[in-house]
Amino acid sequence: MSKSGIFNLRMEDRIAVVTFDVPGEAMNTWTEEAVLSYRAVLEELEGTEGALGVVFISGKPDNFFAGANLKLLQKMEDAQNVRQALDIFHDSFNRLAHLPFPSVAAINGACAGGGLEFSLACTARIAKDTKSTVIGLPECKVGLFPGAGGSQRLPRLIGYPAIELILKGELVPAAKALKLGMIDRLVPADRDLLEEAKALVRETAAGTAGLKRPVQDFSMLDMAAEMARQGVLKFTRGREIPGPLLAIRAMQEGLRLPLEKGLEIEKNYFTETVLSREAKGSIHTFFLKTMMDRPRGMMTRGFAPKQIRKAAVLGFGTMGRGIAIDIVRNMKIPVLVKDFPETHGSGRDFVRKTLQGMADKGKLKGEVEEILGLLTAVSDFSDSFADADLVIEAVFEDVKVKSDTYRELCKVVPDDCLIASNTSSIPLSAMAGFVTRPERFGGTHFFSPVWLMQLVEVVRGEKTSQETVDNLINFAASIRKRPIVCRDNPGFVVNALLFPYLLGALDYLEKGNSIEKIDGALVRFGMPLGPIRLTDEVGIDVPHKIFAGMGIRQETLKNLVDAGRLGLKKSGRGFFLKDGAVDPEVLPLISLKDPRQSDESEIQDGLLTAMVRVGADLLDRKVVEDPRMIDVGMIWGTGFPPEKGGPMKWADLTGLSKKLFGKNFYI
């Protein structure tokens, strides 16, 4: 019997036990080596005589099988290569399904994607009832769909609920999987999974297992498919993303046919999906998310972060309140908030209301009043700052105000206190001179509303030490943010890319293109808001001031600001009315010039190309060292569509990178 390789076979009481373990990896995935090892064991099983059955069980304590290797899929550019890989998987799983004796998948930990498809080819499935055991087909979440039999075998096993499970990519706990019929037995956490699986093999071989395999009624399949299609388009705001839509077609067409023909339909649509830009972009975004889920991995290897026992936030306005909320709810440490006395009551009420809203939605660990009790409001720089480990400054965006603030702050905080500014428009170099020991001073630029937005830009000034950068990354991780690291730069990363995007949109507007056309073009591309709507949302005076500070005279914004139109939320008047329509009174304020109509594609390409050019400049000037920092910033800072992978990846996928610069950003 086989006792080497990833899949190892041994015999126990006339039952073949196959243990698998991909070495050096936290999770089992279908690497090329794993596939070869599995097929070798499969051939051995096909030649085994006198066995009652086989049990497949993982050698990892908290992972059964996590599915396909996404890196391999992302690199595939040729339909023939995709089809060859699919044929190997389908042949392997079909051979498993046709073994001359029962097969049982003994599931412990995550059983996802190609791991579940593997187990679906078995005669039965048994799972351990632990928190780590989750089961499902998450491929649609990465722009794909189950392509190794999942779109055909799971619906045949559990019926219509499989459609929603596949499209949502939901991983369900073992108890729910049992209720749905995805597994056949549930093993208590304190019982031996292998022994229970062997018992199920014996019962199945004897015909006493009582496995439920109802014949599914798919007479309402067309209606279910259309409802699913509309649900997907609503979720994607009308964008036709191949993965979920082709999954629906594969099920709608394949489930009417014998399994063998349904699997061929699945292969055809999966091949089309893998080669799509949306799949490549979605997989890229998945890897970005995986990287940013563990932001401490960005810190210098071996670095021991400063322990933050007490923090302070200067300024109790919109941003200060949001930063304070995230610190107290995630770190559960005392936080001083300093501002004018008249802001304390309203600020505290705002924090209480926000925390209560989180509690009502089950998104807050701990009691509201207990967490609120960690906040202390002060009006001056007193001895209460003497033991602060971290101070985040979020006062008014004025150099004079900030200089006075830092001079007073540095008199009361200890020398090793970290100091960070939430500034969005003032260079760190303009403020560092007001901070004693400026090596401890850096930027933490949050996005509003802070408690909902996941991104924070960690900014390295000219004198900021690597130790400070690492500590600020650690702080961002402590409050569950996704940090990107950049050097001091006007607009840092996200706003630097947004400046030409917004300016370009206003240029199209001033050339006679309607607001509806401009915003509609970018919404249909996948942005959550069009650029004109975004300008209105953030406050029209904000980009007006920024552009003026950059020496750019933007006439339309100036006209609106002079007319008191600072944005619908800010002053009650802006580009739009409360019902979302364009305010007709704003049209005379648009500074028209050289009329030139552009179609939707031209508007999209023009604005996005402007973004990419700035991104390339940031990389050239070493503002950021890695294009991933730009893509993370734009996806989690602006809602750039995840299936595009971020502007830099999108440029690679569309060929724009090579057209503009002769090379891709990602090698």
C-alpha positions in Angstrom: 0.0 0.0 0.0 1.1 3.6 -0.7 2.8 5.3 2.3 4.5 8.2 0.6 3.3 11.4 -1.1 0.4 13.7 -0.4 -2.2 11.0 -0.5 -1.3 7.9 1.5 -3.3 4.6 1.6 -3.4 2.0 4.3 -5.8 -0.9 5.1 -7.7 -1.1 8.4 -10.2 -3.9 9.0 -10.8 -4.4 5.3 -11.4 -0.6 4.9 -9.0 1.5 2.8 -8.0 4.6 4.7 -6.6 7.4 2.5 -5.0 10.3 4.5 -3.9 13.4 2.6 -1.8 16.3 3.6 -0.2 19.0 1.4 3.2 19.5 3.2 4.2 23.0 4.2 0.8 24.5 3.7 -1.8 25.5 6.2 -4.6 24.2 3.9 -4.9 21.4 1.5 -5.3 22.6 -2.1 -5.3 20.9 -5.5 -1.7 21.6 -6.4 -0.2 19.7 -9.4 1.6 17.4 -7.0 -1.7 16.8 -5.0 -3.5 15.8 -8.2 -0.8 13.4 -9.3 -0.7 11.8 -5.9 -4.4 11.5 -5.7 -4.6 9.8 -9.1 -1.9 7.3 -8.1 -3.9 6.3 -5.0 -7.1 6.2 -7.1 -5.4 3.7 -9.5 -4.4 1.7 -6.5 -7.9 1.7 -5.1 -9.3 0.6 -8.4 -7.1 -2.5 -8.2 -7.9 -3.3 -4.6 -9.9 -6.5 -4.1 -12.0 -7.5 -1.0 -12.3 -4.0 0.5 -15.5 -3.0 2.1 -14.9 0.6 1.1 -12.6 3.6 1.5 -12.4 6.6 3.8 -10.8 9.9 2.8 -9.5 11.9 5.7 -7.3 14.9 6.1 -4.0 14.8 7.9 -4.5 18.5 9.0 -6.5 19.0 12.2 -8.6 22.0 11.0 -8.8 21.6 7.2 -10.2 19.0 5.0 -9.7 20.5 1.5 -9.8 24.2 0.5 -10.1 23.6 -3.2 -8.2 24.6 -6.3 -5.0 26.5 -6.4 -6.1 30.0 -7.6 -2.6 31.0 -8.6 -2.6 28.3 -11.3 -6.1 29.3 -12.5 -5.1 33.0 -12.6 -2.1 32.2 -14.9 -4.2 30.2 -17.4 -4.5 32.2 -20.7 -5.4 29.4 -23.2 -8.8 27.6 -23.5 -7.0 24.3 -24.3 -5.0 24.4 -21.1 -8.0 25.1 -19.0 -9.9 22.3 -20.7 -7.1 19.8 -20.1 -7.0 20.7 -16.4 -10.7 20.3 -16.2 -10.7 17.0 -17.9 -8.2 15.7 -15.4 -10.3 16.8 -12.4 -13.6 15.5 -13.9 -12.0 12.1 -14.9 -10.5 11.8 -11.4 -13.8 12.5 -9.6 -15.8 10.4 -12.0 -13.5 7.5 -11.3 -14.0 8.0 -7.6 -17.8 8.0 -8.1 -17.5 4.7 -9.9 -15.3 2.7 -7.5 -16.6 -0.8 -6.9 -17.2 -0.1 -3.2 -18.5 2.8 -1.1 -16.4 5.9 -0.5 -16.8 8.2 2.5 -15.4 11.7 2.9 -14.5 12.3 6.6 -14.7 16.1 6.9 -12.9 18.0 9.6 -12.4 21.8 9.2 -12.9 23.7 6.0 -14.3 21.7 3.1 -14.6 24.3 0.3 -14.6 24.6 -3.5 -12.8 21.7 -5.1 -12.6 20.1 -1.7 -16.4 19.8 -1.5 -16.5 18.8 -5.2 -14.1 16.0 -4.3 -16.4 14.9 -1.4 -19.5 15.1 -3.6 -18.0 12.4 -5.8 -17.9 10.1 -2.8 -20.8 7.9 -1.9 -21.4 9.7 1.4 -20.0 12.5 3.6 -19.6 12.7 7.4 -18.4 15.8 9.2 -17.2 16.7 12.7 -19.3 19.2 14.5 -16.7 21.8 15.4 -16.4 25.6 14.8 -13.7 25.1 12.2 -15.9 22.8 10.1 -17.5 24.8 7.3 -18.7 23.5 4.0 -19.5 25.1 0.7 -18.6 26.3 -2.8 -17.2 29.9 -2.6 -16.0 30.1 -6.2 -18.4 32.9 -7.2 -16.8 35.1 -4.6 -13.6 35.0 -6.6 -15.2 35.6 -10.0 -15.5 31.8 -10.8 -18.0 29.1 -10.3 -17.7 25.4 -9.3 -16.1 23.8 -12.3 -15.1 20.3 -11.0 -18.7 19.0 -10.8 -20.1 21.2 -8.1 -22.7 23.0 -10.3 -24.1 19.6 -11.3 -23.6 17.3 -8.3 -24.7 19.6 -5.5 -28.1 20.6 -7.0 -28.8 16.9 -7.8 -28.1 16.1 -4.1 -30.0 18.9 -2.3 -32.2 20.6 -5.0 -32.9 24.3 -5.5 -31.1 25.5 -2.3 -27.9 24.7 -4.1 -28.4 27.6 -6.5 -28.3 30.2 -3.7 -25.4 28.5 -2.0 -23.4 28.5 -5.1 -24.2 32.1 -6.1 -23.6 33.5 -2.7 -20.5 31.4 -2.1 -21.7 30.6 1.4 -19.7 28.3 3.7 -22.2 26.8 6.1 -21.5 25.1 9.5 -21.6 21.3 9.7 -25.1 21.3 11.4 -26.6 23.3 8.6 -24.9 21.2 6.0 -26.6 18.2 7.6 -30.0 19.9 7.5 -29.6 20.8 3.8 -28.5 17.3 2.9 -24.9 18.2 2.0 -23.6 15.7 4.5 -25.1 12.5 5.8 -23.8 12.2 9.4 -22.6 14.7 12.1 -20.0 13.6 14.5 -19.8 15.2 18.0 -16.5 17.1 18.6 -15.4 14.5 21.2 -15.9 11.5 19.0 -13.3 9.8 16.7 -14.1 11.0 13.2 -12.2 8.1 11.5 -13.9 5.4 13.5 -17.3 7.0 12.8 -16.5 7.2 9.1 -15.4 3.5 9.0 -18.7 2.6 10.7 -20.6 4.5 7.9 -18.6 2.6 5.3 -19.7 -0.7 6.9 -23.3 0.3 7.0 -23.2 1.6 3.4 -21.7 -1.7 2.2 -24.3 -3.6 4.1 -27.1 -1.4 2.7 -28.2 -0.3 6.2 -26.9 3.3 6.2 -30.2 4.9 5.2 -28.7 7.5 2.9 -31.2 9.9 1.5 -30.9 10.5 -2.2 -34.2 11.9 -3.4 -34.8 12.5 -7.1 -35.0 16.2 -7.5 -37.9 17.9 -9.3 -36.4 20.6 -11.6 -39.7 21.4 -13.4 -39.4 25.0 -12.0 -35.8 25.4 -13.0 -36.3 28.2 -15.6 -38.2 30.3 -13.1 -35.6 29.7 -10.4 -32.8 30.5 -12.8 -34.4 33.8 -13.9 -34.9 34.8 -10.3 -31.3 34.0 -9.5 -30.2 36.0 -12.6 -32.1 39.1 -11.5 -30.7 38.7 -7.9 -27.1 38.6 -9.3 -27.7 41.7 -11.5 -29.2 43.6 -8.6 -26.2 42.7 -6.4 -23.7 43.8 -9.2 -25.7 46.9 -10.0 -26.3 45.6 -13.5 -22.8 44.5 -14.3 -22.7 41.2 -16.1 -20.0 39.3 -14.3 -19.3 36.0 -16.1 -18.8 33.8 -13.0 -22.3 33.8 -11.4 -24.2 34.3 -14.6 -22.5 31.4 -16.3 -23.0 29.3 -13.2 -26.7 29.9 -13.6 -26.6 28.9 -17.3 -24.6 25.7 -16.4 -27.2 24.7 -13.9 -30.2 25.7 -16.0 -29.0 23.7 -19.0 -27.1 20.9 -17.3 -29.6 19.8 -14.6 -32.1 18.8 -17.3 -29.7 16.3 -18.7 -27.9 13.1 -17.5 -25.0 13.9 -15.2 -22.4 13.1 -17.8 -23.7 15.6 -20.2 -24.3 18.2 -17.5 -20.7 18.0 -16.5 -19.6 18.7 -20.1 -21.8 21.9 -20.1 -20.2 22.9 -16.8 -16.7 22.5 -18.4 -17.6 24.7 -21.3 -18.9 27.5 -19.2 -16.1 27.2 -16.6 -13.5 27.5 -19.4 -15.1 30.7 -20.6 -15.2 32.0 -17.0 -11.6 31.3 -16.2 -10.4 33.2 -19.2 -12.5 36.3 -18.5 -10.9 39.6 -17.2 -13.4 39.6 -14.4 -12.2 36.3 -13.1 -8.6 37.4 -13.3 -9.4 40.7 -11.5 -11.5 39.0 -8.8 -8.8 36.4 -8.1 -6.3 39.3 -7.8 -8.7 41.1 -5.4 -9.0 37.8 -3.4 -5.2 37.7 -3.0 -5.1 41.4 -2.0 -7.8 40.7 0.7 -5.9 37.7 2.0 -2.8 39.8 2.3 -4.6 42.6 4.0 -6.5 40.3 6.4 -3.2 39.9 8.1 -1.7 43.5 7.9 0.9 42.7 10.6 2.6 40.7 7.9 3.6 44.1 6.4 5.7 44.9 9.5 9.5 44.4 9.6 10.2 40.8 10.3 10.9 40.2 14.0 9.6 43.7 15.0 8.1 43.9 18.5 5.4 46.5 18.4 4.9 49.1 21.2 2.0 48.2 23.5 -0.7 50.7 23.3 -2.5 50.9 26.7 -4.0 54.4 26.3 -4.7 56.6 23.3 -5.8 60.1 22.6 -7.7 61.7 19.7 -7.4 65.5 19.1 -10.6 66.9 17.6 -14.0 65.5 18.2 -15.6 66.3 14.9 -16.7 63.8 12.3 -13.3 62.2 11.8 -12.3 62.4 15.4 -15.5 60.7 16.6 -15.1 57.9 14.1 -11.5 57.2 15.1 -12.4 57.2 18.8 -15.2 54.8 18.1 -12.9 52.3 16.3 -10.3 52.4 19.0 -12.7 51.9 21.9 -14.8 49.2 20.2 -11.8 47.2 18.9 -9.0 47.8 21.4 -11.1 48.3 24.6 -8.5 50.8 26.0 -9.0 54.3 27.5 -9.2 57.1 25.0 -8.9 60.8 25.7 -10.8 63.1 23.2 -9.8 66.7 23.2 -11.9 69.5 21.7 -13.9 72.5 22.7 -16.2 71.9 25.6 -19.3 72.6 23.5 -18.5 69.5 21.3 -18.2 67.1 24.1 -21.9 66.4 24.7 -22.9 66.1 21.1 -19.8 64.0 20.3 -20.6 61.6 23.1 -24.2 61.3 22.0 -23.0 60.6 18.5 -20.7 57.9 19.7 -23.4 56.3 21.9 -25.9 56.3 19.0 -23.3 54.8 16.6 -22.3 52.1 19.1 -25.9 51.3 19.9 -26.6 50.9 16.1 -23.7 48.4 16.0 -25.0 46.5 19.0 -28.5 46.3 17.5 -27.0 44.7 14.4 -25.0 42.2 16.5 -21.7 43.9 15.4 -20.5 45.0 18.8 -18.7 42.9 21.4 -19.5 44.3 24.9 -22.0 46.6 26.4 -22.5 50.1 24.9 -22.2 52.0 28.2 -19.2 50.0 29.2 -17.4 50.8 26.0 -18.5 54.4 26.1 -17.1 54.6 29.5 -13.6 54.3 28.0 -13.9 57.8 26.5 -12.9 60.8 28.5 -13.4 64.3 27.1 -11.0 67.0 28.0 -10.6 70.7 26.9 -6.9 71.3 27.5 -3.6 69.5 27.4 -3.4 68.3 31.0 -1.5 65.7 33.0 -4.1 63.1 31.6 -1.9 62.9 28.5 1.2 62.0 30.5 0.7 58.2 30.0 -0.6 58.3 26.4 1.0 55.8 24.1 -0.6 57.0 20.9 -2.1 60.3 19.8 -4.1 60.8 16.6 -4.6 64.4 15.5 -7.8 65.2 13.7 -8.2 68.9 14.2 -9.1 71.5 11.6 -7.1 71.4 8.3 -5.1 74.5 8.9 -1.3 74.6 9.4 -1.5 77.3 12.1 -4.0 75.3 14.1 -2.0 72.1 13.8 1.3 73.8 14.7 -0.2 75.2 17.9 -1.7 71.8 18.6 1.6 69.9 18.3 3.6 72.4 20.3 1.2 72.1 23.2 0.8 68.3 22.8 4.6 67.7 22.9 4.8 69.4 26.3 2.6 66.8 28.0 3.1 63.5 26.2 6.0 61.2 27.0 9.0 61.1 24.6 8.1 57.7 23.3 4.4 58.5 22.5 3.5 57.9 18.9 2.0 60.9 17.2 0.0 60.6 13.9 -2.0 63.1 11.8 -5.2 62.3 10.1 -4.6 65.1 7.6 -5.9 64.7 4.1 -4.3 67.7 2.5 -1.4 69.1 4.5 2.0 67.5 3.9 3.6 65.8 6.9 6.8 67.7 6.1 4.9 70.9 6.8 4.0 69.7 10.3 6.9 67.5 11.4 8.9 70.6 12.5 6.4 71.3 15.2 6.8 67.8 16.8 9.7 67.0 19.2 11.4 63.8 18.1 9.8 63.9 14.6 10.9 60.3 14.0 7.9 59.2 16.0 5.5 61.3 13.8 3.6 59.8 10.9 0.3 59.9 9.1 -2.8 57.8 9.6 -5.3 59.0 7.0 -8.7 57.5 7.7 -11.7 57.5 5.4 -15.2 58.6 6.3 -17.3 57.2 7.9 -14.3 55.7 9.8 -16.3 52.9 11.5 -17.5 51.6 8.1 -14.5 52.2 5.8 -11.8 49.6 6.1 -8.8 51.5 4.6 -6.2 53.7 6.4 -3.2 55.2 4.7 -0.1 55.0 6.8 2.1 57.8 5.7 5.9 58.0 6.1 7.3 61.5 6.4 10.9 62.4 5.6 11.8 61.9 9.3 9.4 59.1 10.2 11.3 56.1 11.5 10.6 52.5 10.3 9.8 51.7 13.9 7.0 54.3 13.8 5.7 53.0 10.5 5.6 49.4 11.9 3.8 50.6 15.0 1.2 52.5 13.0 0.6 49.3 10.9 0.2 47.4 14.1 -2.3 50.0 15.4 -4.2 49.8 12.1 -4.4 46.0 12.5 -5.6 46.4 16.1 -8.6 48.4 15.0 -9.3 46.0 12.1 -8.2 48.3 9.2 -6.5 47.5 6.0 -3.4 49.7 5.9 -1.4 50.8 2.9 2.0 52.4 3.4 3.1 55.4 1.3 5.5 58.3 1.5 4.4 61.8 2.0 2.7 63.1 -1.2 -0.1 65.5 -2.1 -3.2 63.4 -1.7 -1.1 60.5 -0.5 -2.4 57.5 -2.7 -6.2 57.4 -2.9 -6.8 61.2 -3.3 -3.9 61.5 -5.6 -5.7 59.1 -8.0 -9.0 60.8 -7.4 -7.8 64.4 -8.2 -7.4 63.8 -12.0 -10.5 61.6 -12.0 -12.6 64.4 -10.6 -10.9 67.1 -12.7 -11.5 65.0 -15.8 -15.1 64.5 -15.0 -15.6 68.2 -14.6 -13.8 68.8 -17.9 -16.2 66.4 -19.7 -19.1 68.3 -18.0 -17.8 71.7 -19.1 -17.6 70.4 -22.7 -21.3 69.8 -22.6 -21.6 66.2 -21.5 -24.5 65.8 -19.1 -24.0 64.9 -15.4 -26.2 61.9 -15.9 -24.1 60.6 -18.8 -20.8 61.1 -16.9 -21.9 59.6 -13.7 -23.8 56.8 -15.4 -20.7 55.8 -17.4 -18.6 55.2 -14.2 -21.5 53.6 -12.3 -21.9 51.1 -15.1 -18.1 50.5 -15.0 -18.7 49.5 -11.4 -17.9 52.5 -9.2 -20.4 52.9 -6.4 -20.9 56.6 -7.2 -20.2 58.6 -10.3 -17.5 61.3 -10.0 -20.0 64.3 -9.9 -22.1 62.6 -7.2 -18.9 61.8 -5.3 -17.9 65.5 -5.4 -21.3 66.4 -4.0 -21.1 63.8 -1.3 -17.7 64.8 0.1 -18.6 68.5 -0.1 -18.0 70.6 -3.2 -15.8 73.0 -1.2 -13.3 70.2 -0.3 -12.0 69.5 -3.9 -12.3 73.2 -4.6 -9.9 74.1 -1.8 -7.6 71.2 -2.7 -7.4 72.2 -6.4 -6.9 75.9 -5.5 -4.0 74.8 -3.2 -2.5 72.9 -6.1 -2.7 76.1 -8.3 -5.6 74.7 -10.3 -8.5 77.0 -11.1 -11.7 74.9 -11.5 -14.4 77.4 -12.6 -17.4 75.2 -12.1 -16.5 74.3 -8.6 -15.7 77.9 -7.8 -19.1 79.0 -9.2 -20.9 76.5 -7.0 -19.0 77.4 -3.9 -19.5 81.1 -4.5 -23.3 80.4 -4.8 -23.3 78.6 -1.4 -23.7 75.2 -3.0 -21.3 73.1 -0.9 -23.1 69.8 -1.4 -26.5 68.4 -0.6 -25.5 67.0 2.7 -23.2 69.9 3.7 -25.4 72.9 2.8 -28.6 71.5 1.5 -27.7 72.5 -2.1 -25.2 71.1 -4.5 -25.4 69.4 -7.9 -28.4 67.2 -7.0 -31.8 67.4 -5.5 -33.0 65.3 -2.6 -34.7 62.8 -5.0 -31.3 62.2 -6.7 -32.1 64.2 -9.8 -29.8 66.9 -11.1 -30.8 70.3 -9.7 -31.7 72.4 -12.8 -30.6 75.5 -11.0 -27.0 74.2 -11.1 -26.8 74.1 -14.9 -26.1 77.8 -15.4 -23.2 77.6 -13.0 -21.4 75.1 -15.2 -18.5 76.9 -16.9 -19.0 75.7 -20.5 -16.2 75.6 -23.0 -15.4 74.2 -26.4 -18.4 71.7 -26.7 -17.4 68.1 -27.4 -19.7 65.2 -26.8 -18.1 61.9 -25.7 -19.6 58.4 -25.6 -19.7 56.3 -22.4 -16.7 54.2 -23.4 -14.6 57.3 -24.1 -15.5 58.9 -20.7 -14.6 55.6 -18.9 -11.3 55.2 -20.6 -10.4 58.9 -20.2 -11.0 59.1 -16.5 -9.5 55.7 -15.7 -6.5 56.3 -17.8 -5.9 59.4 -15.8 -6.0 57.3 -12.6 -3.5 54.8 -14.0 -1.0 57.5 -15.1 -1.0 58.9 -11.6 -0.5 55.4 -10.2 2.5 54.9 -12.5 3.9 58.2 -11.3 3.5 57.2 -7.7 5.5 54.0 -8.4 8.2 55.8 -10.4 8.7 58.3 -7.5 8.7 55.5 -4.9 5.7 57.1 -3.1 4.6 53.5 -3.0 6.9 50.5 -3.6 4.2 48.0 -4.7 1.3 48.4 -7.2 -0.8 46.3 -4.7 -0.8 49.3 -2.3 -2.6 51.4 -5.0 -5.1 48.6 -5.9 -5.9 48.0 -2.2 -6.3 51.7 -1.7 -8.7 52.2 -4.5 -10.8 49.0 -3.9 -11.2 49.6 -0.1 -11.0 53.4 -0.2 -13.3 54.2 -3.1 -15.2 51.1 -4.0 -13.3 50.4 -7.2 -15.1 47.3 -8.6 -13.4 44.2 -7.1 -13.8 42.2 -10.3 -11.5 44.7 -12.0 -8.8 44.0 -9.5 -7.9 47.7 -8.9 -6.8 50.3 -11.5 -3.3 49.0 -11.9 -4.4 45.4 -12.4 -7.2 46.6 -14.6 -4.6 48.4 -16.8 -2.7 45.1 -17.1 -5.7 43.1 -18.0 -6.9 45.5 -20.6 -3.5 46.0 -22.2 -3.5 49.7 -21.2 -0.2 49.2 -19.2 1.7 48.0 -22.2 0.1 50.6 -24.5 1.1 53.5 -22.1 4.4 52.2 -20.6 5.5 49.2 -22.6 5.2 46.8 -19.7 2.7 45.5 -17.0 2.7 46.7 -13.4 2.5 43.1 -12.2 5.1 40.8 -13.5 
